[in-house]
Amino acid sequence: MKNNEIGKEFNVANPTKDNIEYAFKNLFFYLIASTSLKIYEDKNEEFKKVIEKVKGIFKIYIEQGNLVIIAEEKLEDIKFDLIDLDTDTKTLNSYYAEWSLMWLEALISLRRTENKIGGVK
């Protein structure tokens, strides 16, 4: 599927390989971009730690081909880190931490749906 079509068809209730990888791509984009923004300079190391954690779950996903194998605790750990970063950066004129959290939430929802239906479509 073409990349511009994936965004139009993205749905957390549809755990396809394309949707999962689209969510990972966007999560990585906002996290990596955050490490480049001057306004997030004070939080750079925290963003880098989250990137490493996301790399870990991405590796599991790539090796296993599904999200269900990823421990919920790992996802929740990353979620709490992103909630902290979002809270700490709310006063700044940027939404990258919030959007990172949004894409992680999409992955969590895709994982839940995948678990309910028994795998990737």
C-alpha positions as CSV (number, residue, x, y, z in Angstrom):
1,M,0.0,0.0,0.0
2,K,1.3,3.5,-0.8
3,N,2.3,5.6,2.2
4,N,-0.3,8.3,1.5
5,E,-3.0,5.7,1.4
6,I,-2.0,4.2,4.7
7,G,-2.7,7.5,6.5
8,K,-6.2,7.7,5.1
9,E,-6.9,4.1,6.0
10,F,-5.2,4.0,9.4
11,N,-7.5,2.6,12.1
12,V,-6.5,1.3,15.5
13,A,-9.2,-1.3,15.1
14,N,-7.4,-2.7,12.1
15,P,-4.0,-4.3,13.1
16,T,-2.5,-4.8,9.7
17,K,1.2,-4.8,9.1
18,D,0.8,-1.5,7.2
19,N,-1.1,0.2,10.1
20,I,1.3,-1.1,12.7
21,E,4.4,0.1,10.8
22,Y,2.7,3.4,10.1
23,A,2.2,4.0,13.8
24,F,5.8,3.0,14.5
25,K,7.1,5.3,11.8
26,N,5.1,8.3,13.2
27,L,6.2,7.5,16.8
28,F,9.8,7.4,15.7
29,F,9.5,10.6,13.7
30,Y,8.1,12.7,16.6
31,L,10.6,11.2,19.1
32,I,13.6,11.8,16.9
33,A,12.4,15.2,15.8
34,S,12.1,16.1,19.5
35,T,15.8,15.5,20.1
36,S,16.5,18.0,17.4
37,L,14.3,20.8,18.6
38,K,16.0,23.6,20.7
39,I,12.9,24.0,22.8
40,Y,13.3,20.4,24.0
41,E,17.0,20.8,24.7
42,D,16.5,20.3,28.5
43,K,14.7,17.0,27.9
44,N,16.9,15.7,25.2
45,E,18.3,12.8,27.2
46,E,14.8,11.7,28.3
47,F,13.7,11.6,24.7
48,K,16.7,9.6,23.8
49,K,15.9,7.1,26.6
50,V,12.4,6.7,25.2
51,I,13.8,6.2,21.7
52,E,15.9,3.3,23.0
53,K,12.9,1.8,24.7
54,V,10.8,2.1,21.5
55,K,13.7,0.6,19.5
56,G,13.4,-2.4,21.8
57,I,9.7,-3.0,21.2
58,F,10.1,-2.4,17.5
59,K,12.8,-5.0,17.4
60,I,10.5,-7.5,19.1
61,Y,7.7,-6.6,16.7
62,I,10.0,-7.1,13.6
63,E,11.3,-10.4,14.9
64,Q,7.9,-11.8,15.9
65,G,5.6,-10.2,13.4
66,N,3.0,-9.1,15.9
67,L,2.5,-6.7,18.8
68,V,0.9,-9.2,21.2
69,I,4.3,-10.7,22.1
70,I,5.4,-7.3,23.4
71,A,4.8,-7.2,27.2
72,E,2.1,-4.7,28.2
73,E,4.4,-3.5,31.0
74,K,7.0,-2.3,28.4
75,L,4.4,-0.3,26.6
76,E,3.0,1.2,29.8
77,D,6.6,2.1,30.9
78,I,7.1,4.0,27.7
79,K,3.6,5.6,28.0
80,F,4.4,6.9,31.5
81,D,7.7,8.3,30.3
82,L,5.9,10.1,27.5
83,I,3.2,11.4,29.8
84,D,5.9,12.9,32.0
85,L,7.6,14.5,28.9
86,D,4.3,15.8,27.7
87,T,3.5,17.3,31.1
88,D,7.0,18.8,31.4
89,T,6.7,20.4,27.9
90,K,3.1,21.5,27.9
91,T,4.0,25.2,28.2
92,L,6.2,25.1,25.2
93,N,4.9,25.9,21.7
94,S,5.4,22.4,20.4
95,Y,3.3,19.3,20.4
96,Y,5.9,16.7,19.5
97,A,5.8,15.0,23.0
98,E,2.0,14.9,22.9
99,W,2.0,13.5,19.3
100,S,4.6,10.9,20.4
101,L,2.2,9.8,23.1
102,M,-0.7,9.7,20.7
103,W,1.2,7.3,18.4
104,L,2.2,5.1,21.3
105,E,-1.4,5.0,22.3
106,A,-2.3,4.0,18.7
107,L,0.2,1.1,19.0
108,I,-1.3,0.1,22.4
109,S,-4.8,0.1,20.8
110,L,-3.5,-1.9,17.8
111,R,-2.0,-4.5,20.2
112,R,-5.3,-4.8,22.1
113,T,-7.2,-5.3,18.9
114,E,-4.7,-7.8,17.6
115,N,-5.0,-9.7,20.9
116,K,-8.8,-9.8,20.6
117,I,-8.8,-11.1,17.0
118,G,-5.9,-13.4,17.4
119,G,-3.2,-11.8,15.2
120,V,-2.3,-9.4,12.5
121,K,-4.7,-9.3,9.5
